Amino acid sequence: MSSKDGFRATFGYEPTGTWVAPGRVNLIGEHTDYNEGFVLPFAIDRSTTVALSSRGDSLVRVASAFADELVELPLAELAPDRLAGWSAYPLGVAWALGEHGADLSALPGVDLYIESTVPVGAGLSSSAAIESAVAVALDETWELGLDRRALARVGQLAENKAVGAPTGIMDQSASLLGLEDHGVFLDCRSLESQVVELGFRAAGLEVLVIDTKVSHSHATGGYAARRASCEAGARILEVSALRDVTVDDLARAQRLLDDETFRRVRHVVTENQRVLDTVAVLRSEGPLAIGELLDASHTSMRDDFEISVPELDLAVVTARENGAIGARMTGGGFGGAAIALAPREAIEQIAAAVRAAFASRDYAEPATFTVTAADGAHRLR
């Protein structure tokens, strides 16, 4: 059922418009965003669609294809402590728009219906896709005139405060700023961004997503604990964020930090450098030359940041052994998906080998599918 059909079935009338926002794959740059570092995600051809219409009163009603309930609240009563479950994402965006200057007491309510093809819990940012689609829909409907970077901050605020996940701004930025066959090179301190040509299509490469079906949640303890370690490391090293620590500073950091905190810091510092190196290599040599950087990123997440799981490690090793030029887990970790960058002709072999490897370990069967770099959020009709 499309979002428009779902809207009609739920509310009994036609929506005034539909808006779409993609999920994202992070090519490289994991857990660097909230450390004010660098990331290189790209928007994907899996997306969330929102059908919406204004109301004649101040009520906001939200429904979705993935939940049976219809949730409604007056705009004036939106607050993080009033929101829970899946509806905290769209309602949190409406609240966050108020925090960014929208006068919710003077705006009309809305009915909205959400449908998504972004897998939930796979590390492909289904949450940011919802937030970004709702943000562009409400920005246009309420004639707020916010630019894409402001809407990314709105989505991040909703995720941090309404949902309770202490994430950075990467996911919303990728969903809002993406461009076909390009990555979004984002400086998470200044929020300056550039689109960088990936060149996958011309090089005969595809990105295979391997969804391990090991579910994760950013609102749970592992993610928050890693962020706390990073903040502790920055405090001891007397910098405002780990962005200010370079690879040359690591020897000093090792002397000052306990082993676990040092390894957390080392991942972030080296991952920042890997992002910069990946952008430089894409521009100078092309995508066939970035495999070692992807591999090194996974090793760092596995050993220093300790956010991988056996299923992700198996997916990465198997992909490499069967023709991938590089592979790594993507997303916040503790489950979710791995990605493999591989020649188009090797994709089926890699997918089959991963499924066989999982079966041999009695793991749940993974979902495998390719994604391409797509345009960011926009109105459909």
The 8 nearest C-alpha neighbors of each residue, nearest first, counted from 0:
[[1, 4, 5, 2, 64, 3, 114, 6],
 [2, 0, 4, 3, 5, 114, 48, 6],
 [1, 3, 5, 114, 4, 50, 113, 6],
 [2, 4, 6, 1, 5, 50, 7, 14],
 [5, 3, 7, 1, 6, 2, 0, 8],
 [6, 4, 2, 8, 3, 7, 9, 1],
 [5, 7, 3, 9, 112, 4, 8, 10],
 [6, 8, 11, 12, 4, 5, 10, 9],
 [9, 7, 5, 6, 11, 10, 4, 12],
 [10, 8, 6, 7, 11, 5, 62, 112],
 [9, 11, 7, 12, 6, 8, 110, 13],
 [10, 12, 7, 8, 9, 13, 6, 14],
 [11, 13, 7, 10, 14, 6, 8, 9],
 [12, 14, 7, 15, 6, 11, 3, 52],
 [15, 13, 52, 51, 16, 50, 12, 6],
 [14, 16, 52, 51, 13, 17, 50, 53],
 [17, 15, 14, 380, 51, 50, 18, 52],
 [18, 16, 50, 49, 379, 380, 378, 51],
 [17, 19, 378, 49, 379, 48, 377, 132],
 [18, 20, 48, 132, 376, 47, 377, 378],
 [19, 21, 376, 132, 128, 47, 46, 131],
 [22, 20, 46, 174, 128, 45, 43, 42],
 [23, 21, 128, 124, 46, 123, 43, 125],
 [24, 22, 42, 43, 123, 41, 124, 25],
 [23, 25, 41, 123, 40, 26, 42, 43],
 [24, 26, 40, 27, 329, 39, 41, 23],
 [25, 27, 40, 39, 24, 41, 28, 329],
 [28, 26, 25, 39, 274, 29, 38, 40],
 [27, 29, 38, 274, 270, 31, 39, 271],
 [28, 30, 31, 27, 330, 270, 331, 38],
 [31, 29, 32, 33, 28, 267, 331, 34],
 [30, 32, 36, 34, 29, 267, 33, 28],
 [31, 33, 167, 34, 35, 36, 187, 30],
 [32, 34, 167, 35, 31, 30, 166, 36],
 [33, 35, 31, 32, 36, 241, 240, 242],
 [36, 34, 188, 187, 33, 32, 242, 240],
 [35, 37, 242, 31, 32, 187, 34, 271],
 [36, 38, 186, 271, 185, 187, 31, 32],
 [37, 39, 28, 185, 184, 274, 40, 27],
 [38, 40, 184, 183, 27, 26, 182, 28],
 [41, 39, 25, 26, 183, 24, 182, 173],
 [40, 42, 182, 23, 24, 372, 173, 183],
 [41, 43, 23, 177, 373, 372, 174, 173],
 [44, 42, 372, 373, 23, 45, 371, 22],
 [43, 45, 373, 371, 370, 46, 21, 372],
 [46, 44, 117, 116, 43, 21, 22, 47],
 [45, 47, 21, 116, 20, 117, 22, 115],
 [46, 48, 115, 20, 19, 128, 114, 129],
 [49, 47, 19, 114, 18, 113, 115, 2],
 [48, 50, 113, 18, 17, 112, 2, 132],
 [51, 49, 17, 112, 111, 2, 3, 16],
 [52, 50, 111, 14, 110, 16, 15, 49],
 [51, 53, 14, 15, 110, 109, 54, 111],
 [54, 52, 109, 108, 107, 110, 55, 51],
 [55, 53, 108, 109, 56, 107, 52, 110],
 [54, 56, 107, 108, 53, 57, 109, 58],
 [55, 57, 54, 108, 58, 107, 109, 53],
 [58, 56, 108, 107, 73, 74, 59, 106],
 [59, 57, 73, 108, 56, 72, 74, 60],
 [58, 60, 109, 108, 71, 72, 110, 73],
 [61, 59, 71, 110, 70, 111, 109, 58],
 [62, 60, 111, 70, 112, 69, 110, 71],
 [63, 61, 112, 69, 113, 111, 70, 68],
 [64, 62, 113, 112, 65, 66, 114, 61],
 [63, 65, 114, 66, 113, 5, 62, 67],
 [66, 64, 63, 67, 114, 113, 115, 62],
 [67, 65, 63, 68, 64, 62, 85, 69],
 [68, 66, 69, 65, 63, 64, 62, 70],
 [69, 67, 66, 70, 62, 63, 61, 65],
 [68, 70, 62, 61, 71, 67, 60, 63],
 [71, 69, 61, 60, 68, 62, 86, 72],
 [70, 72, 60, 59, 61, 69, 58, 73],
 [73, 71, 59, 58, 74, 76, 60, 77],
 [74, 72, 58, 75, 76, 57, 59, 77],
 [73, 75, 76, 77, 57, 58, 103, 59],
 [74, 76, 73, 77, 104, 103, 57, 72],
 [77, 75, 73, 74, 78, 72, 81, 94],
 [78, 76, 74, 94, 75, 81, 73, 72],
 [77, 79, 81, 80, 76, 94, 82, 161],
 [80, 78, 161, 81, 82, 160, 91, 77],
 [79, 81, 78, 82, 161, 83, 77, 160],
 [82, 80, 78, 79, 77, 83, 76, 161],
 [83, 81, 87, 79, 80, 161, 78, 86],
 [84, 82, 87, 86, 85, 81, 162, 161],
 [83, 85, 86, 87, 82, 162, 88, 161],
 [86, 84, 87, 88, 83, 66, 89, 162],
 [85, 87, 88, 84, 89, 90, 83, 70],
 [88, 86, 82, 83, 91, 90, 85, 84],
 [87, 89, 91, 86, 90, 130, 85, 92],
 [90, 88, 92, 91, 86, 87, 130, 133],
 [91, 89, 93, 87, 92, 88, 86, 94],
 [90, 92, 157, 94, 88, 87, 161, 89],
 [91, 93, 95, 89, 157, 90, 94, 154],
 [94, 92, 90, 96, 91, 95, 97, 89],
 [93, 95, 91, 97, 92, 96, 77, 90],
 [96, 94, 98, 92, 97, 153, 93, 157],
 [97, 95, 99, 93, 98, 94, 101, 92],
 [96, 98, 101, 94, 95, 99, 100, 103],
 [97, 99, 95, 96, 100, 94, 101, 153],
 [100, 98, 96, 97, 101, 95, 153, 149],
 [99, 101, 97, 98, 102, 96, 143, 103],
 [102, 100, 97, 96, 103, 99, 98, 143],
 [103, 101, 104, 105, 97, 100, 106, 96],
 [102, 104, 106, 105, 101, 97, 74, 75],
 [103, 105, 102, 75, 106, 74, 57, 107],
 [104, 106, 103, 102, 107, 57, 101, 75],
 [105, 107, 103, 104, 108, 102, 141, 57],
 [108, 106, 57, 56, 54, 53, 55, 109],
 [107, 109, 57, 58, 59, 54, 56, 53],
 [110, 108, 53, 59, 54, 52, 111, 60],
 [109, 111, 60, 52, 51, 59, 61, 53],
 [112, 110, 51, 61, 50, 109, 60, 62],
 [111, 113, 62, 63, 6, 50, 49, 61],
 [114, 112, 63, 49, 48, 2, 64, 62],
 [113, 115, 2, 64, 48, 47, 63, 49],
 [116, 114, 47, 117, 46, 48, 113, 64],
 [115, 117, 45, 46, 118, 47, 114, 125],
 [118, 116, 45, 125, 46, 115, 22, 119],
 [119, 117, 121, 116, 120, 125, 123, 115],
 [118, 120, 121, 125, 117, 123, 122, 124],
 [121, 119, 214, 215, 122, 335, 118, 216],
 [122, 120, 335, 336, 123, 119, 210, 118],
 [121, 123, 330, 335, 124, 336, 120, 329],
 [124, 122, 23, 121, 24, 22, 125, 330],
 [125, 123, 126, 22, 127, 122, 23, 170],
 [124, 126, 128, 117, 127, 22, 119, 123],
 [125, 127, 124, 129, 128, 130, 88, 119],
 [128, 126, 130, 171, 129, 124, 125, 170],
 [127, 129, 22, 125, 20, 131, 21, 126],
 [130, 128, 126, 132, 127, 131, 47, 133],
 [129, 131, 127, 133, 154, 128, 132, 134],
 [130, 132, 134, 128, 133, 129, 127, 20],
 [133, 131, 20, 19, 129, 134, 135, 130],
 [132, 134, 136, 130, 131, 135, 137, 89],
 [135, 133, 131, 137, 136, 132, 138, 130],
 [134, 136, 138, 132, 137, 133, 139, 131],
 [137, 135, 133, 139, 134, 138, 18, 140],
 [136, 138, 140, 134, 139, 135, 141, 133],
 [139, 137, 135, 143, 141, 136, 140, 142],
 [138, 140, 142, 137, 136, 141, 135, 143],
 [141, 139, 137, 142, 138, 136, 53, 143],
 [140, 142, 138, 139, 143, 137, 106, 107],
 [143, 141, 139, 140, 144, 138, 137, 145],
 [144, 142, 138, 141, 145, 139, 101, 140],
 [143, 145, 142, 138, 146, 139, 141, 147],
 [146, 144, 143, 149, 150, 147, 138, 148],
 [145, 147, 149, 148, 150, 144, 151, 138],
 [148, 146, 150, 149, 175, 151, 145, 176],
 [147, 149, 151, 150, 146, 152, 172, 190],
 [148, 150, 152, 151, 146, 147, 145, 153],
 [149, 151, 153, 147, 152, 148, 154, 134],
 [152, 150, 171, 148, 154, 153, 149, 172],
 [151, 153, 155, 149, 150, 154, 156, 148],
 [154, 152, 150, 156, 151, 95, 155, 96],
 [155, 153, 157, 151, 130, 152, 156, 92],
 [154, 156, 152, 158, 157, 153, 168, 159],
 [157, 155, 159, 153, 158, 154, 160, 152],
 [156, 158, 91, 161, 154, 92, 155, 160],
 [159, 157, 162, 155, 156, 164, 160, 161],
 [160, 158, 164, 163, 165, 156, 157, 162],
 [159, 161, 163, 157, 162, 158, 156, 79],
 [162, 160, 79, 157, 91, 163, 158, 87],
 [163, 161, 158, 164, 160, 87, 159, 157],
 [162, 164, 159, 160, 161, 218, 158, 165],
 [163, 165, 218, 159, 217, 166, 158, 162],
 [166, 164, 159, 163, 223, 167, 218, 158],
 [167, 165, 164, 159, 33, 168, 155, 158],
 [168, 166, 33, 32, 169, 155, 165, 170],
 [167, 169, 155, 170, 171, 172, 32, 151],
 [170, 168, 172, 171, 167, 32, 173, 38],
 [171, 169, 173, 172, 127, 168, 174, 124],
 [170, 172, 151, 174, 127, 173, 169, 168],
 [173, 171, 169, 175, 151, 170, 174, 176],
 [172, 174, 170, 177, 176, 171, 175, 42],
 [175, 173, 171, 375, 21, 172, 42, 176],
 [174, 176, 375, 376, 172, 173, 177, 171],
 [175, 177, 375, 173, 172, 174, 178, 147],
 [178, 176, 375, 374, 42, 173, 174, 175],
 [179, 177, 374, 181, 373, 375, 180, 176],
 [178, 180, 373, 374, 372, 181, 177, 371],
 [181, 179, 372, 197, 196, 178, 373, 198],
 [182, 180, 196, 197, 195, 178, 179, 194],
 [181, 183, 41, 195, 194, 40, 39, 184],
 [182, 184, 194, 39, 40, 41, 193, 185],
 [185, 183, 39, 193, 192, 38, 194, 182],
 [186, 184, 192, 38, 37, 187, 183, 191],
 [185, 187, 37, 190, 191, 188, 189, 36],
 [186, 188, 35, 190, 36, 32, 189, 185],
 [189, 187, 35, 186, 190, 36, 191, 34],
 [188, 190, 191, 186, 187, 35, 185, 192],
 [191, 189, 187, 186, 188, 192, 185, 148],
 [192, 190, 189, 186, 185, 193, 187, 188],
 [193, 191, 185, 184, 186, 190, 183, 194],
 [194, 192, 184, 183, 195, 185, 191, 182],
 [193, 195, 183, 182, 181, 184, 196, 192],
 [196, 194, 182, 181, 197, 193, 183, 184],
 [195, 197, 181, 198, 180, 182, 194, 281],
 [196, 198, 181, 199, 180, 195, 182, 286],
 [199, 197, 201, 200, 196, 202, 286, 180],
 [200, 198, 204, 202, 197, 201, 203, 205],
 [199, 201, 203, 202, 198, 204, 205, 180],
 [200, 202, 198, 203, 199, 204, 197, 286],
 [203, 201, 199, 200, 204, 198, 286, 287],
 [202, 204, 200, 201, 342, 343, 199, 205],
 [205, 203, 342, 199, 343, 341, 202, 200],
 [204, 206, 343, 341, 340, 342, 207, 199],
 [205, 207, 340, 369, 339, 370, 208, 338],
 [206, 208, 369, 339, 338, 368, 205, 209],
 [207, 209, 338, 368, 367, 369, 337, 210],
 [210, 208, 367, 337, 336, 366, 211, 338],
 [209, 211, 336, 366, 365, 212, 121, 335],
 [210, 212, 365, 213, 336, 335, 209, 310],
 [213, 211, 210, 214, 365, 335, 363, 121],
 [214, 212, 334, 211, 335, 215, 121, 120],
 [215, 213, 120, 334, 212, 335, 121, 216],
 [214, 216, 334, 120, 333, 335, 213, 217],
 [215, 217, 218, 219, 120, 214, 333, 222],
 [218, 216, 219, 164, 222, 215, 331, 165],
 [217, 219, 164, 216, 163, 220, 165, 222],
 [220, 218, 217, 216, 221, 222, 223, 164],
 [219, 221, 223, 222, 224, 218, 217, 225],
 [222, 220, 224, 223, 219, 225, 333, 217],
 [221, 223, 225, 224, 220, 217, 226, 219],
 [222, 224, 226, 220, 225, 221, 227, 165],
 [223, 225, 227, 221, 226, 222, 220, 228],
 [226, 224, 228, 222, 227, 223, 221, 229],
 [225, 227, 223, 229, 228, 224, 230, 222],
 [226, 228, 224, 230, 225, 229, 231, 223],
 [229, 227, 231, 225, 226, 230, 260, 232],
 [228, 230, 232, 226, 231, 227, 264, 233],
 [229, 231, 227, 233, 232, 228, 234, 226],
 [232, 230, 228, 234, 229, 233, 227, 235],
 [233, 231, 229, 235, 234, 230, 236, 228],
 [234, 232, 236, 230, 238, 231, 240, 235],
 [233, 235, 237, 231, 232, 236, 230, 238],
 [236, 234, 232, 237, 233, 231, 255, 256],
 [235, 237, 233, 234, 238, 232, 252, 255],
 [238, 236, 234, 235, 233, 239, 232, 240],
 [239, 237, 233, 240, 236, 234, 243, 241],
 [238, 240, 233, 237, 241, 234, 243, 242],
 [241, 239, 242, 238, 233, 34, 243, 35],
 [240, 242, 243, 244, 34, 233, 268, 238],
 [241, 243, 36, 240, 35, 244, 34, 268],
 [242, 244, 241, 240, 238, 245, 239, 36],
 [243, 245, 241, 242, 248, 268, 246, 238],
 [246, 244, 248, 247, 268, 243, 249, 242],
 [245, 247, 248, 249, 268, 269, 244, 272],
 [248, 246, 245, 249, 250, 244, 251, 252],
 [249, 247, 245, 246, 251, 250, 244, 252],
 [250, 248, 252, 251, 246, 247, 253, 265],
 [249, 251, 253, 252, 248, 254, 247, 246],
 [252, 250, 254, 249, 253, 248, 255, 247],
 [251, 253, 249, 255, 254, 250, 256, 248],
 [252, 254, 250, 251, 256, 255, 261, 249],
 [253, 255, 251, 252, 256, 250, 257, 249],
 [256, 254, 252, 253, 251, 257, 235, 236],
 [257, 255, 261, 253, 252, 254, 260, 258],
 [256, 258, 260, 259, 261, 255, 253, 254],
 [257, 259, 261, 260, 262, 256, 253, 263],
 [260, 258, 262, 261, 257, 263, 303, 256],
 [261, 259, 263, 262, 257, 258, 228, 256],
 [262, 260, 264, 258, 259, 256, 263, 253],
 [261, 263, 303, 265, 259, 264, 260, 258],
 [262, 264, 304, 260, 266, 261, 265, 303],
 [265, 263, 261, 267, 262, 266, 229, 268],
 [266, 264, 262, 268, 267, 263, 261, 269],
 [267, 265, 269, 263, 264, 268, 299, 303],
 [268, 266, 270, 264, 265, 269, 31, 271],
 [267, 269, 265, 271, 270, 266, 245, 264],
 [268, 270, 272, 266, 271, 267, 265, 273],
 [271, 269, 273, 267, 272, 268, 266, 28],
 [272, 270, 274, 268, 269, 273, 37, 36],
 [271, 273, 269, 275, 270, 274, 276, 268],
 [272, 274, 270, 276, 271, 275, 277, 269],
 [275, 273, 277, 271, 276, 272, 28, 27],
 [274, 276, 272, 278, 273, 277, 279, 271],
 [275, 277, 273, 279, 274, 278, 280, 272],
 [278, 276, 274, 280, 279, 275, 273, 281],
 [279, 277, 281, 275, 276, 280, 282, 274],
 [278, 280, 276, 282, 277, 281, 283, 275],
 [279, 281, 283, 277, 284, 282, 278, 276],
 [282, 280, 285, 278, 286, 279, 283, 284],
 [281, 283, 279, 280, 285, 284, 278, 196],
 [282, 284, 280, 281, 285, 279, 278, 286],
 [285, 283, 280, 281, 282, 288, 286, 287],
 [286, 284, 281, 287, 282, 288, 283, 280],
 [285, 287, 288, 281, 289, 198, 199, 197],
 [286, 288, 285, 289, 290, 324, 202, 284],
 [287, 289, 286, 290, 285, 284, 280, 281],
 [290, 288, 292, 286, 291, 287, 277, 293],
 [291, 289, 325, 324, 293, 292, 288, 294],
 [292, 290, 294, 293, 289, 295, 325, 288],
 [291, 293, 295, 294, 290, 289, 296, 273],
 [294, 292, 296, 290, 325, 291, 295, 326],
 [293, 295, 291, 297, 296, 292, 325, 326],
 [296, 294, 298, 292, 297, 293, 291, 299],
 [297, 295, 293, 299, 294, 298, 292, 300],
 [296, 298, 327, 300, 294, 299, 295, 301],
 [299, 297, 301, 295, 296, 300, 302, 294],
 [298, 300, 303, 296, 302, 297, 301, 266],
 [299, 301, 304, 297, 298, 305, 302, 303],
 [300, 302, 305, 307, 298, 299, 306, 297],
 [301, 303, 299, 305, 300, 298, 304, 262],
 [304, 302, 262, 299, 305, 263, 266, 300],
 [303, 305, 300, 263, 306, 302, 266, 301],
 [306, 304, 301, 302, 303, 300, 307, 299],
 [307, 305, 332, 333, 304, 300, 301, 308],
 [306, 308, 301, 333, 332, 305, 311, 300],
 [307, 309, 311, 310, 333, 334, 312, 306],
 [310, 308, 312, 311, 313, 307, 314, 334],
 [309, 311, 313, 312, 308, 314, 211, 362],
 [312, 310, 314, 308, 313, 309, 337, 307],
 [311, 313, 309, 315, 314, 310, 316, 308],
 [314, 312, 310, 316, 311, 315, 317, 309],
 [313, 315, 311, 317, 312, 316, 353, 318],
 [314, 316, 312, 318, 326, 313, 317, 327],
 [317, 315, 319, 313, 318, 314, 312, 320],
 [318, 316, 320, 314, 319, 315, 313, 353],
 [317, 319, 315, 321, 349, 323, 320, 316],
 [318, 320, 323, 316, 317, 321, 322, 315],
 [321, 319, 317, 318, 322, 316, 323, 349],
 [322, 320, 318, 349, 319, 323, 317, 348],
 [321, 323, 319, 320, 345, 324, 341, 318],
 [324, 322, 341, 319, 325, 318, 340, 339],
 [323, 325, 290, 341, 340, 322, 319, 326],
 [324, 326, 290, 323, 293, 340, 294, 339],
 [327, 325, 339, 315, 338, 294, 293, 340],
 [328, 326, 297, 337, 338, 315, 293, 294],
 [327, 329, 337, 336, 297, 338, 311, 330],
 [330, 328, 337, 336, 25, 327, 122, 338],
 [329, 331, 122, 332, 123, 25, 29, 328],
 [330, 332, 122, 329, 217, 222, 333, 30],
 [331, 333, 306, 334, 330, 307, 335, 329],
 [334, 332, 306, 307, 215, 308, 335, 331],
 [335, 333, 213, 332, 215, 214, 308, 336],
 [334, 336, 121, 122, 213, 120, 211, 214],
 [337, 335, 210, 121, 209, 211, 122, 329],
 [336, 338, 328, 209, 329, 327, 208, 311],
 [339, 337, 208, 207, 326, 327, 209, 328],
 [338, 340, 326, 207, 206, 323, 325, 341],
 [341, 339, 206, 325, 323, 324, 205, 326],
 [340, 342, 323, 204, 324, 205, 339, 343],
 [343, 341, 204, 345, 344, 203, 205, 346],
 [342, 344, 204, 345, 205, 346, 203, 341],
 [343, 345, 342, 346, 347, 348, 341, 203],
 [346, 344, 348, 342, 343, 347, 322, 349],
 [345, 347, 349, 348, 343, 344, 350, 341],
 [348, 346, 350, 349, 345, 351, 344, 343],
 [347, 349, 351, 345, 346, 350, 352, 321],
 [350, 348, 352, 346, 321, 318, 347, 351],
 [349, 351, 347, 353, 352, 348, 346, 367],
 [352, 350, 354, 348, 353, 349, 347, 355],
 [353, 351, 355, 349, 354, 350, 348, 356],
 [354, 352, 356, 350, 355, 351, 314, 317],
 [353, 355, 351, 357, 352, 356, 358, 364],
 [356, 354, 358, 352, 353, 357, 359, 351],
 [355, 357, 353, 359, 358, 354, 352, 360],
 [356, 358, 362, 354, 360, 359, 355, 353],
 [359, 357, 361, 355, 360, 356, 362, 354],
 [358, 360, 356, 357, 361, 355, 362, 354],
 [359, 361, 357, 358, 362, 356, 355, 363],
 [362, 360, 358, 359, 357, 363, 364, 356],
 [361, 363, 357, 360, 358, 364, 310, 359],
 [362, 364, 365, 361, 357, 212, 358, 211],
 [363, 365, 354, 362, 357, 366, 358, 211],
 [366, 364, 211, 210, 212, 363, 367, 354],
 [365, 367, 210, 209, 364, 368, 211, 212],
 [368, 366, 209, 208, 210, 350, 365, 207],
 [369, 367, 208, 207, 370, 366, 209, 350],
 [368, 370, 207, 206, 208, 205, 371, 367],
 [371, 369, 206, 43, 44, 207, 368, 372],
 [370, 372, 43, 44, 373, 369, 206, 180],
 [371, 373, 180, 43, 179, 42, 41, 181],
 [374, 372, 179, 43, 42, 44, 178, 371],
 [375, 373, 178, 179, 177, 42, 376, 372],
 [374, 376, 177, 175, 174, 176, 178, 20],
 [377, 375, 20, 175, 19, 174, 132, 21],
 [378, 376, 19, 18, 379, 375, 20, 135],
 [379, 377, 18, 380, 17, 19, 376, 136],
 [380, 378, 18, 17, 377, 19, 16, 48],
 [379, 16, 17, 378, 18, 15, 377, 50]]
